[in-house]
Amino acid sequence: MSKKAIVLLAEGFEEVEAVTPIDYLRRAGIEVIIAAICDGGVADTTGSLAVKGARGIAINADITLQEFVTGQKTAWDTVIIPGGMPGASNVAASKEAEALILYTALAGKPVCAICASPAVVLAPLGLLSGKKFTCYPGMEEKVRDGKYTDESVVIDDNVITSRGAGTAGAFAVAIIGQLLGKAEGDKIAKAVLL
């Protein structure tokens, strides 16, 4: 059975933190669904659903998060939340994203967040409470009840966190390791010369 990941994109996301996991997971044979968090939840007139990142690079999503949640067209094995600002804040403001993230966590599936997202998205949902985590330097001050470390990637139970764009490769490999096993993660790391 193929594994499936959903990546949440909101305007202002950090491009490297989105594209790297999408690329690496697809290389590993994991189906990746890119879900746009957007006002109104509709594609533009060309049928394209482009979400603009923090550096002005637009990525076409596969579906809006609203459509994904409403349709429940597929089960998923993990949710991935890139950082970037205001991307992380835009994810945190979405009730659909909140529900999907909490459902994923309660099901014991990996919830993966990088950069500002551990502090801005996961902490307010209580998902870092008592857990070891990492995030973009300085953002840890927003987390009152987690155990911050400056490691590149931290896995605590079903929560995977990482620091920023420079750790996106290691973050993606850790996600692959959780879904398919460490050997598969190592195989991708070697293939991309990480």
Steps between C-alpha positions, in 0.01 A plus 500: 500500500641835392556768763341843456609839633312828496702822487320815616584815304380844604608830350843598630632144549877439485560351155801278582316353799209402276675387183770289668259268685271481195795404278669255739176325597403456136846359426429245775172399335274678747194665348504870590184710491561876504204675665452876475363697790331790326210743531191372328663166423483525120751477218556793266337518155775289341432217743836564663519514876821695555614591850768770527792438735694743716754563221236547230527150354156352426431128530193339347299304753309184416189593699378755749508386860129576518434262206727236651331512840149512353560225247712270718606348168799324645648388827838647592792383709659831597449875485791734421499869588770720344604812690556851374313811597225582462447144370512338844258759640265443207499124568436566870201721412332224295233300685524227232877474555452487877246219471716301255815538713321398821332205331837384363665533842220321683519216248867458597623596154804725454439874522798676345581871535807705418635851568234724662223238471584296811460814715226677301287203392568198724556665840161679513333164427678345799701262280837600648388473861763298687672410173854558382494727192701738287409801287646815345732668754311746719157349427540260792417794729137463387484143633430484872472129568734321258864397534701700245823370349713646220533168313432513124209256520319369808264204511294460817227238474301596188620863480790586267643852515788673326677837504482663156581503130853369559366192679220424252687203349558335836137574591375328183726198559368470858142499371585229247665303779185518711274393212715242321784416737846643562657307209269673250578840650872427482463386138346836400762695698773314312329546161479879542849527655361638825 
